[in-house]
Amino acid sequence: MLNMLGSWFSHDMAIDLGTANTLVHIKGDGVVVDEPSVVAFQIQNGRRKLLAIGNEAKMMQGRTPSSIQVIRPLRDGVIADFEVAEAMIKYFINKVHNRRAWAKPRVLVCVPQGATPVEKRAIRQSVLSAGARQAGLIAEPIAAALGVGLDFLSPGGNMIIDIGGGTTEVAVLSLGDIVYAKSIRVGGDTFDSAIVGYVLEKLNTHIGVTTAEKIKKTIGIAKVPDDNEGQTVKFQGRANEGGYPQSVVISQKMIAQALQGPIEQIRQAVTQALLLTTPDLASDLYESGIIISGGGALLQDIDIVIHQHTNLRATVAEEPLKCVVNGTGFALSKEQQFRSIIDYSS
């Protein structure tokens, strides 16, 4: 009996419930789930029937007949569709527990620093309704800082920029908590939308966000390359005039131009953080530099752009996509030490 209970409680989990991807971390096993936050439904007689979740559902995006609906239940890092989010969370919990109905894990979820009390309650309720026996919340900047290994328990200041799918979190941390944080609704989705708009305006071609995401991951860059052109990639879209399929070529210079607006919003958020940081902490940041995490950290030269803008050393974290979930898992494993930054309130 004790062995069975030990196995049960060992499956407590940390979840990075992201706008683009959901990651699940189990103590001792690391990241055991990393799938898109996407759900597909079959529409039958006006009612929705669950069809696919995660990787399989994302493959359907932009290609569905009217009888299939593909939904992303999170927007800007928070739940936009309660029912669909609950189904998705339940699916991932069951996947980790091999569909054992009796398993009711304790779950710790990261949330954007700017999430409202209503949004936090929605996340907590979705997790509890999905089968968790207890649902705790931790601020995303703190989770990211723990995930990259920052020693923010000391008096020294540290800055982290976490660029996720729906939000970018800019935070200064010291003495085990957030000194300043700003969450802006700019992230990987914004990058994709900017590329879609640019291609339509400059190349007179329609593309879907899935194609834009592929372009971003292939040649995405935060600044115009030194040779003023950079790499190129050919892709297919639909001509704005005539509607026929066509191939076009886009360069890294064009991608940098497309992303100029979102990158500038991130730069402004960093500027505001530095302006509101005390002189003593600012001096610490000169020594410690800035760590960049999240999927947006994979955008080529984003560290160079941040360095040029702040004159501070900017470094992309190791495994930036997993920093938040790893940090959430670490906080769960050291719960007593980090009790003050974990919210278990109802």
Contacts in CASP RR format, 6 or more apart in sequence:
PFRMAT RR
TARGET T0000
AUTHOR 0000-0000-0000
METHOD contacts of the structure
MODEL  1
MLNMLGSWFSHDMAIDLGTANTLVHIKGDGVVVDEPSVVAFQIQNGRRKL
LAIGNEAKMMQGRTPSSIQVIRPLRDGVIADFEVAEAMIKYFINKVHNRR
AWAKPRVLVCVPQGATPVEKRAIRQSVLSAGARQAGLIAEPIAAALGVGL
DFLSPGGNMIIDIGGGTTEVAVLSLGDIVYAKSIRVGGDTFDSAIVGYVL
EKLNTHIGVTTAEKIKKTIGIAKVPDDNEGQTVKFQGRANEGGYPQSVVI
SQKMIAQALQGPIEQIRQAVTQALLLTTPDLASDLYESGIIISGGGALLQ
DIDIVIHQHTNLRATVAEEPLKCVVNGTGFALSKEQQFRSIIDYSS
8 102 0 8 1.000
8 103 0 8 1.000
8 104 0 8 1.000
9 106 0 8 1.000
10 26 0 8 1.000
10 27 0 8 1.000
11 26 0 8 1.000
11 96 0 8 1.000
11 97 0 8 1.000
11 103 0 8 1.000
11 105 0 8 1.000
12 26 0 8 1.000
12 27 0 8 1.000
12 105 0 8 1.000
12 106 0 8 1.000
12 107 0 8 1.000
12 108 0 8 1.000
12 332 0 8 1.000
13 24 0 8 1.000
13 25 0 8 1.000
13 26 0 8 1.000
13 93 0 8 1.000
13 96 0 8 1.000
13 105 0 8 1.000
13 106 0 8 1.000
13 107 0 8 1.000
13 108 0 8 1.000
13 332 0 8 1.000
14 24 0 8 1.000
14 25 0 8 1.000
14 26 0 8 1.000
14 107 0 8 1.000
14 108 0 8 1.000
14 109 0 8 1.000
14 110 0 8 1.000
14 325 0 8 1.000
14 327 0 8 1.000
14 328 0 8 1.000
14 329 0 8 1.000
14 331 0 8 1.000
14 332 0 8 1.000
15 22 0 8 1.000
15 23 0 8 1.000
15 24 0 8 1.000
15 25 0 8 1.000
15 89 0 8 1.000
15 92 0 8 1.000
15 107 0 8 1.000
15 108 0 8 1.000
15 109 0 8 1.000
15 110 0 8 1.000
15 127 0 8 1.000
15 325 0 8 1.000
15 328 0 8 1.000
16 22 0 8 1.000
16 23 0 8 1.000
16 24 0 8 1.000
16 25 0 8 1.000
16 109 0 8 1.000
16 110 0 8 1.000
16 143 0 8 1.000
16 324 0 8 1.000
16 325 0 8 1.000
16 328 0 8 1.000
17 37 0 8 1.000
17 74 0 8 1.000
17 77 0 8 1.000
17 85 0 8 1.000
17 89 0 8 1.000
17 109 0 8 1.000
17 110 0 8 1.000
17 123 0 8 1.000
18 37 0 8 1.000
18 74 0 8 1.000
18 77 0 8 1.000
18 164 0 8 1.000
18 165 0 8 1.000
18 166 0 8 1.000
19 37 0 8 1.000
19 72 0 8 1.000
19 74 0 8 1.000
19 75 0 8 1.000
19 76 0 8 1.000
19 77 0 8 1.000
19 164 0 8 1.000
19 165 0 8 1.000
19 166 0 8 1.000
19 167 0 8 1.000
19 189 0 8 1.000
20 36 0 8 1.000
20 37 0 8 1.000
20 164 0 8 1.000
20 165 0 8 1.000
20 166 0 8 1.000
20 188 0 8 1.000
20 189 0 8 1.000
21 34 0 8 1.000
21 35 0 8 1.000
21 36 0 8 1.000
21 37 0 8 1.000
21 321 0 8 1.000
22 33 0 8 1.000
22 34 0 8 1.000
22 35 0 8 1.000
22 36 0 8 1.000
22 37 0 8 1.000
22 54 0 8 1.000
22 88 0 8 1.000
22 89 0 8 1.000
22 92 0 8 1.000
23 31 0 8 1.000
23 33 0 8 1.000
23 34 0 8 1.000
23 321 0 8 1.000
23 322 0 8 1.000
23 324 0 8 1.000
23 325 0 8 1.000
24 31 0 8 1.000
24 32 0 8 1.000
24 33 0 8 1.000
24 34 0 8 1.000
24 92 0 8 1.000
24 96 0 8 1.000
24 325 0 8 1.000
25 31 0 8 1.000
25 32 0 8 1.000
25 325 0 8 1.000
25 326 0 8 1.000
25 327 0 8 1.000
25 328 0 8 1.000
25 329 0 8 1.000
26 32 0 8 1.000
26 96 0 8 1.000
27 329 0 8 1.000
27 332 0 8 1.000
27 333 0 8 1.000
30 326 0 8 1.000
31 322 0 8 1.000
31 325 0 8 1.000
31 326 0 8 1.000
32 96 0 8 1.000
33 92 0 8 1.000
33 95 0 8 1.000
33 96 0 8 1.000
34 321 0 8 1.000
34 322 0 8 1.000
35 53 0 8 1.000
35 54 0 8 1.000
35 55 0 8 1.000
35 92 0 8 1.000
36 54 0 8 1.000
36 55 0 8 1.000
36 57 0 8 1.000
36 58 0 8 1.000
37 54 0 8 1.000
37 72 0 8 1.000
37 73 0 8 1.000
37 74 0 8 1.000
37 88 0 8 1.000
38 53 0 8 1.000
38 54 0 8 1.000
38 57 0 8 1.000
38 58 0 8 1.000
38 61 0 8 1.000
38 70 0 8 1.000
38 71 0 8 1.000
38 72 0 8 1.000
39 50 0 8 1.000
39 52 0 8 1.000
39 53 0 8 1.000
39 54 0 8 1.000
39 57 0 8 1.000
39 70 0 8 1.000
39 71 0 8 1.000
39 72 0 8 1.000
39 73 0 8 1.000
39 84 0 8 1.000
39 87 0 8 1.000
39 88 0 8 1.000
40 50 0 8 1.000
40 51 0 8 1.000
40 52 0 8 1.000
40 53 0 8 1.000
40 56 0 8 1.000
40 57 0 8 1.000
40 60 0 8 1.000
40 64 0 8 1.000
40 68 0 8 1.000
40 69 0 8 1.000
40 70 0 8 1.000
40 71 0 8 1.000
41 48 0 8 1.000
41 49 0 8 1.000
41 50 0 8 1.000
41 51 0 8 1.000
41 68 0 8 1.000
41 69 0 8 1.000
41 70 0 8 1.000
41 71 0 8 1.000
42 48 0 8 1.000
42 49 0 8 1.000
42 50 0 8 1.000
42 51 0 8 1.000
42 67 0 8 1.000
42 68 0 8 1.000
43 49 0 8 1.000
43 66 0 8 1.000
43 67 0 8 1.000
43 68 0 8 1.000
43 69 0 8 1.000
44 67 0 8 1.000
48 69 0 8 1.000
50 87 0 8 1.000
51 57 0 8 1.000
51 68 0 8 1.000
52 60 0 8 1.000
53 87 0 8 1.000
53 88 0 8 1.000
53 91 0 8 1.000
53 92 0 8 1.000
54 88 0 8 1.000
54 91 0 8 1.000
57 70 0 8 1.000
58 70 0 8 1.000
60 68 0 8 1.000
60 70 0 8 1.000
61 70 0 8 1.000
61 209 0 8 1.000
61 210 0 8 1.000
62 70 0 8 1.000
62 208 0 8 1.000
62 210 0 8 1.000
64 70 0 8 1.000
71 81 0 8 1.000
71 84 0 8 1.000
72 80 0 8 1.000
73 79 0 8 1.000
73 80 0 8 1.000
73 81 0 8 1.000
73 82 0 8 1.000
73 84 0 8 1.000
73 85 0 8 1.000
73 88 0 8 1.000
74 80 0 8 1.000
74 85 0 8 1.000
75 166 0 8 1.000
76 112 0 8 1.000
76 166 0 8 1.000
76 167 0 8 1.000
76 185 0 8 1.000
77 111 0 8 1.000
77 112 0 8 1.000
77 115 0 8 1.000
77 165 0 8 1.000
77 166 0 8 1.000
77 167 0 8 1.000
78 111 0 8 1.000
78 112 0 8 1.000
78 115 0 8 1.000
78 119 0 8 1.000
78 122 0 8 1.000
78 123 0 8 1.000
79 85 0 8 1.000
79 119 0 8 1.000
79 122 0 8 1.000
79 123 0 8 1.000
79 126 0 8 1.000
82 122 0 8 1.000
82 125 0 8 1.000
82 126 0 8 1.000
85 122 0 8 1.000
85 126 0 8 1.000
86 126 0 8 1.000
86 129 0 8 1.000
86 130 0 8 1.000
87 130 0 8 1.000
89 126 0 8 1.000
89 127 0 8 1.000
89 130 0 8 1.000
90 129 0 8 1.000
90 130 0 8 1.000
90 131 0 8 1.000
93 103 0 8 1.000
93 105 0 8 1.000
93 107 0 8 1.000
93 130 0 8 1.000
93 131 0 8 1.000
93 132 0 8 1.000
94 100 0 8 1.000
96 105 0 8 1.000
97 103 0 8 1.000
97 105 0 8 1.000
104 131 0 8 1.000
104 132 0 8 1.000
104 133 0 8 1.000
105 131 0 8 1.000
105 132 0 8 1.000
105 133 0 8 1.000
106 132 0 8 1.000
106 133 0 8 1.000
106 134 0 8 1.000
106 332 0 8 1.000
107 127 0 8 1.000
107 132 0 8 1.000
107 134 0 8 1.000
107 135 0 8 1.000
107 136 0 8 1.000
108 135 0 8 1.000
108 136 0 8 1.000
108 137 0 8 1.000
108 138 0 8 1.000
108 328 0 8 1.000
108 329 0 8 1.000
108 331 0 8 1.000
108 332 0 8 1.000
108 342 0 8 1.000
109 123 0 8 1.000
109 124 0 8 1.000
109 127 0 8 1.000
109 135 0 8 1.000
109 136 0 8 1.000
109 137 0 8 1.000
109 138 0 8 1.000
109 328 0 8 1.000
110 137 0 8 1.000
110 138 0 8 1.000
110 139 0 8 1.000
110 140 0 8 1.000
110 143 0 8 1.000
110 324 0 8 1.000
110 325 0 8 1.000
110 328 0 8 1.000
111 119 0 8 1.000
111 120 0 8 1.000
111 123 0 8 1.000
111 137 0 8 1.000
111 138 0 8 1.000
111 139 0 8 1.000
111 140 0 8 1.000
112 139 0 8 1.000
112 140 0 8 1.000
112 167 0 8 1.000
112 169 0 8 1.000
112 183 0 8 1.000
113 139 0 8 1.000
113 140 0 8 1.000
113 141 0 8 1.000
113 169 0 8 1.000
113 171 0 8 1.000
113 178 0 8 1.000
113 181 0 8 1.000
113 182 0 8 1.000
113 183 0 8 1.000
114 167 0 8 1.000
114 181 0 8 1.000
114 183 0 8 1.000
115 123 0 8 1.000
115 183 0 8 1.000
120 137 0 8 1.000
120 343 0 8 1.000
123 135 0 8 1.000
123 137 0 8 1.000
124 135 0 8 1.000
124 136 0 8 1.000
124 137 0 8 1.000
124 346 0 8 1.000
127 135 0 8 1.000
127 136 0 8 1.000
128 134 0 8 1.000
128 135 0 8 1.000
134 344 0 8 1.000
135 344 0 8 1.000
136 342 0 8 1.000
136 343 0 8 1.000
136 344 0 8 1.000
137 342 0 8 1.000
137 343 0 8 1.000
138 328 0 8 1.000
138 331 0 8 1.000
138 338 0 8 1.000
138 341 0 8 1.000
138 342 0 8 1.000
138 343 0 8 1.000
139 178 0 8 1.000
139 181 0 8 1.000
139 341 0 8 1.000
140 162 0 8 1.000
140 167 0 8 1.000
140 169 0 8 1.000
140 183 0 8 1.000
140 324 0 8 1.000
141 160 0 8 1.000
141 162 0 8 1.000
141 169 0 8 1.000
141 170 0 8 1.000
141 171 0 8 1.000
141 173 0 8 1.000
141 178 0 8 1.000
141 181 0 8 1.000
142 152 0 8 1.000
142 171 0 8 1.000
142 173 0 8 1.000
142 176 0 8 1.000
142 177 0 8 1.000
142 178 0 8 1.000
142 331 0 8 1.000
142 341 0 8 1.000
143 323 0 8 1.000
143 324 0 8 1.000
143 325 0 8 1.000
143 327 0 8 1.000
143 328 0 8 1.000
143 331 0 8 1.000
144 160 0 8 1.000
144 162 0 8 1.000
144 169 0 8 1.000
144 171 0 8 1.000
144 293 0 8 1.000
144 294 0 8 1.000
144 323 0 8 1.000
144 324 0 8 1.000
144 327 0 8 1.000
145 152 0 8 1.000
145 158 0 8 1.000
145 160 0 8 1.000
145 171 0 8 1.000
145 173 0 8 1.000
145 291 0 8 1.000
145 327 0 8 1.000
146 326 0 8 1.000
146 327 0 8 1.000
146 328 0 8 1.000
146 330 0 8 1.000
146 331 0 8 1.000
146 338 0 8 1.000
147 293 0 8 1.000
147 317 0 8 1.000
147 322 0 8 1.000
147 323 0 8 1.000
147 324 0 8 1.000
147 326 0 8 1.000
147 327 0 8 1.000
147 330 0 8 1.000
148 160 0 8 1.000
148 291 0 8 1.000
148 293 0 8 1.000
148 317 0 8 1.000
148 318 0 8 1.000
148 323 0 8 1.000
150 158 0 8 1.000
150 160 0 8 1.000
150 173 0 8 1.000
150 291 0 8 1.000
151 158 0 8 1.000
152 158 0 8 1.000
152 173 0 8 1.000
152 174 0 8 1.000
152 175 0 8 1.000
152 176 0 8 1.000
152 177 0 8 1.000
153 175 0 8 1.000
153 176 0 8 1.000
154 174 0 8 1.000
154 175 0 8 1.000
155 174 0 8 1.000
155 175 0 8 1.000
156 174 0 8 1.000
156 175 0 8 1.000
156 281 0 8 1.000
156 284 0 8 1.000
156 288 0 8 1.000
157 172 0 8 1.000
157 173 0 8 1.000
157 174 0 8 1.000
157 179 0 8 1.000
157 281 0 8 1.000
157 284 0 8 1.000
157 285 0 8 1.000
157 288 0 8 1.000
158 172 0 8 1.000
158 173 0 8 1.000
158 174 0 8 1.000
158 284 0 8 1.000
158 285 0 8 1.000
158 288 0 8 1.000
158 289 0 8 1.000
158 291 0 8 1.000
159 170 0 8 1.000
159 171 0 8 1.000
159 172 0 8 1.000
159 173 0 8 1.000
159 273 0 8 1.000
159 285 0 8 1.000
159 288 0 8 1.000
159 289 0 8 1.000
159 290 0 8 1.000
159 291 0 8 1.000
159 312 0 8 1.000
160 169 0 8 1.000
160 170 0 8 1.000
160 171 0 8 1.000
160 173 0 8 1.000
160 290 0 8 1.000
160 291 0 8 1.000
160 292 0 8 1.000
160 293 0 8 1.000
161 168 0 8 1.000
161 169 0 8 1.000
161 170 0 8 1.000
161 266 0 8 1.000
161 270 0 8 1.000
161 290 0 8 1.000
161 291 0 8 1.000
161 292 0 8 1.000
161 293 0 8 1.000
161 297 0 8 1.000
161 306 0 8 1.000
162 168 0 8 1.000
162 169 0 8 1.000
162 171 0 8 1.000
162 292 0 8 1.000
162 293 0 8 1.000
162 294 0 8 1.000
162 323 0 8 1.000
162 324 0 8 1.000
163 187 0 8 1.000
163 188 0 8 1.000
163 266 0 8 1.000
163 292 0 8 1.000
163 293 0 8 1.000
163 294 0 8 1.000
163 295 0 8 1.000
163 296 0 8 1.000
163 297 0 8 1.000
163 299 0 8 1.000
163 302 0 8 1.000
164 187 0 8 1.000
164 188 0 8 1.000
164 294 0 8 1.000
164 295 0 8 1.000
164 296 0 8 1.000
165 187 0 8 1.000
165 188 0 8 1.000
165 189 0 8 1.000
165 295 0 8 1.000
165 296 0 8 1.000
166 185 0 8 1.000
166 186 0 8 1.000
166 187 0 8 1.000
166 188 0 8 1.000
166 189 0 8 1.000
166 190 0 8 1.000
167 183 0 8 1.000
167 184 0 8 1.000
167 185 0 8 1.000
167 186 0 8 1.000
167 187 0 8 1.000
168 183 0 8 1.000
168 184 0 8 1.000
168 186 0 8 1.000
168 187 0 8 1.000
168 265 0 8 1.000
168 266 0 8 1.000
168 269 0 8 1.000
169 181 0 8 1.000
169 182 0 8 1.000
169 183 0 8 1.000
170 181 0 8 1.000
170 182 0 8 1.000
170 183 0 8 1.000
170 184 0 8 1.000
170 266 0 8 1.000
170 269 0 8 1.000
170 270 0 8 1.000
170 272 0 8 1.000
170 273 0 8 1.000
171 178 0 8 1.000
171 180 0 8 1.000
171 181 0 8 1.000
171 182 0 8 1.000
171 273 0 8 1.000
172 178 0 8 1.000
172 179 0 8 1.000
172 180 0 8 1.000
172 181 0 8 1.000
172 273 0 8 1.000
172 277 0 8 1.000
172 281 0 8 1.000
172 285 0 8 1.000
173 179 0 8 1.000
174 281 0 8 1.000
174 284 0 8 1.000
176 341 0 8 1.000
177 340 0 8 1.000
177 341 0 8 1.000
179 277 0 8 1.000
179 278 0 8 1.000
179 281 0 8 1.000
180 273 0 8 1.000
180 276 0 8 1.000
180 277 0 8 1.000
181 273 0 8 1.000
182 269 0 8 1.000
182 272 0 8 1.000
182 273 0 8 1.000
184 265 0 8 1.000
184 266 0 8 1.000
184 269 0 8 1.000
186 262 0 8 1.000
186 265 0 8 1.000
186 266 0 8 1.000
187 262 0 8 1.000
187 296 0 8 1.000
188 216 0 8 1.000
188 295 0 8 1.000
188 296 0 8 1.000
189 209 0 8 1.000
190 262 0 8 1.000
191 212 0 8 1.000
191 216 0 8 1.000
191 259 0 8 1.000
191 262 0 8 1.000
191 296 0 8 1.000
191 299 0 8 1.000
192 209 0 8 1.000
192 212 0 8 1.000
192 213 0 8 1.000
192 216 0 8 1.000
193 209 0 8 1.000
193 212 0 8 1.000
194 258 0 8 1.000
194 259 0 8 1.000
194 261 0 8 1.000
194 262 0 8 1.000
195 207 0 8 1.000
195 212 0 8 1.000
195 215 0 8 1.000
195 216 0 8 1.000
195 255 0 8 1.000
195 258 0 8 1.000
195 259 0 8 1.000
196 207 0 8 1.000
196 208 0 8 1.000
196 209 0 8 1.000
196 212 0 8 1.000
197 258 0 8 1.000
198 254 0 8 1.000
198 257 0 8 1.000
198 258 0 8 1.000
199 205 0 8 1.000
199 206 0 8 1.000
199 207 0 8 1.000
199 212 0 8 1.000
199 248 0 8 1.000
199 250 0 8 1.000
199 258 0 8 1.000
200 206 0 8 1.000
200 207 0 8 1.000
200 240 0 8 1.000
202 254 0 8 1.000
203 248 0 8 1.000
203 250 0 8 1.000
204 239 0 8 1.000
204 240 0 8 1.000
204 241 0 8 1.000
205 237 0 8 1.000
205 238 0 8 1.000
205 239 0 8 1.000
205 240 0 8 1.000
205 246 0 8 1.000
205 248 0 8 1.000
206 237 0 8 1.000
206 238 0 8 1.000
206 239 0 8 1.000
206 240 0 8 1.000
206 243 0 8 1.000
207 215 0 8 1.000
207 235 0 8 1.000
207 237 0 8 1.000
207 238 0 8 1.000
208 237 0 8 1.000
211 235 0 8 1.000
211 236 0 8 1.000
211 237 0 8 1.000
214 235 0 8 1.000
215 233 0 8 1.000
215 235 0 8 1.000
215 250 0 8 1.000
215 255 0 8 1.000
216 255 0 8 1.000
216 299 0 8 1.000
217 298 0 8 1.000
218 233 0 8 1.000
219 230 0 8 1.000
219 231 0 8 1.000
219 232 0 8 1.000
219 233 0 8 1.000
219 250 0 8 1.000
219 251 0 8 1.000
219 252 0 8 1.000
219 255 0 8 1.000
219 300 0 8 1.000
220 252 0 8 1.000
220 255 0 8 1.000
220 259 0 8 1.000
220 299 0 8 1.000
220 300 0 8 1.000
221 230 0 8 1.000
221 252 0 8 1.000
221 255 0 8 1.000
221 256 0 8 1.000
221 259 0 8 1.000
221 299 0 8 1.000
221 300 0 8 1.000
221 301 0 8 1.000
222 256 0 8 1.000
222 259 0 8 1.000
222 263 0 8 1.000
222 299 0 8 1.000
222 300 0 8 1.000
222 301 0 8 1.000
222 302 0 8 1.000
222 304 0 8 1.000
222 305 0 8 1.000
223 256 0 8 1.000
223 263 0 8 1.000
223 301 0 8 1.000
223 304 0 8 1.000
223 305 0 8 1.000
224 252 0 8 1.000
224 253 0 8 1.000
224 256 0 8 1.000
224 257 0 8 1.000
225 231 0 8 1.000
225 252 0 8 1.000
225 253 0 8 1.000
225 256 0 8 1.000
228 253 0 8 1.000
229 251 0 8 1.000
229 252 0 8 1.000
229 253 0 8 1.000
230 251 0 8 1.000
230 252 0 8 1.000
230 253 0 8 1.000
231 251 0 8 1.000
231 252 0 8 1.000
232 249 0 8 1.000
232 250 0 8 1.000
232 251 0 8 1.000
232 252 0 8 1.000
233 249 0 8 1.000
233 250 0 8 1.000
234 247 0 8 1.000
234 248 0 8 1.000
234 249 0 8 1.000
235 247 0 8 1.000
235 248 0 8 1.000
235 250 0 8 1.000
236 245 0 8 1.000
236 246 0 8 1.000
236 247 0 8 1.000
237 245 0 8 1.000
237 246 0 8 1.000
237 247 0 8 1.000
237 248 0 8 1.000
238 244 0 8 1.000
238 245 0 8 1.000
238 246 0 8 1.000
239 245 0 8 1.000
239 246 0 8 1.000
252 300 0 8 1.000
259 299 0 8 1.000
263 302 0 8 1.000
263 305 0 8 1.000
267 305 0 8 1.000
267 306 0 8 1.000
267 309 0 8 1.000
270 290 0 8 1.000
270 306 0 8 1.000
270 309 0 8 1.000
270 310 0 8 1.000
271 309 0 8 1.000
271 310 0 8 1.000
274 282 0 8 1.000
274 285 0 8 1.000
274 310 0 8 1.000
277 285 0 8 1.000
285 312 0 8 1.000
286 312 0 8 1.000
289 312 0 8 1.000
289 313 0 8 1.000
289 314 0 8 1.000
289 315 0 8 1.000
290 306 0 8 1.000
290 310 0 8 1.000
290 312 0 8 1.000
290 313 0 8 1.000
290 314 0 8 1.000
290 315 0 8 1.000
291 314 0 8 1.000
291 315 0 8 1.000
291 316 0 8 1.000
291 317 0 8 1.000
292 302 0 8 1.000
292 303 0 8 1.000
292 306 0 8 1.000
292 314 0 8 1.000
292 315 0 8 1.000
292 316 0 8 1.000
292 317 0 8 1.000
292 320 0 8 1.000
293 316 0 8 1.000
293 317 0 8 1.000
293 320 0 8 1.000
293 323 0 8 1.000
293 324 0 8 1.000
294 317 0 8 1.000
294 320 0 8 1.000
294 321 0 8 1.000
294 323 0 8 1.000
294 324 0 8 1.000
295 320 0 8 1.000
295 321 0 8 1.000
296 302 0 8 1.000
296 320 0 8 1.000
297 303 0 8 1.000
297 316 0 8 1.000
297 317 0 8 1.000
297 320 0 8 1.000
298 316 0 8 1.000
298 320 0 8 1.000
298 321 0 8 1.000
302 316 0 8 1.000
303 314 0 8 1.000
303 315 0 8 1.000
303 316 0 8 1.000
304 314 0 8 1.000
306 312 0 8 1.000
306 314 0 8 1.000
307 313 0 8 1.000
307 314 0 8 1.000
317 323 0 8 1.000
319 326 0 8 1.000
331 338 0 8 1.000
331 341 0 8 1.000
331 342 0 8 1.000
335 342 0 8 1.000
END
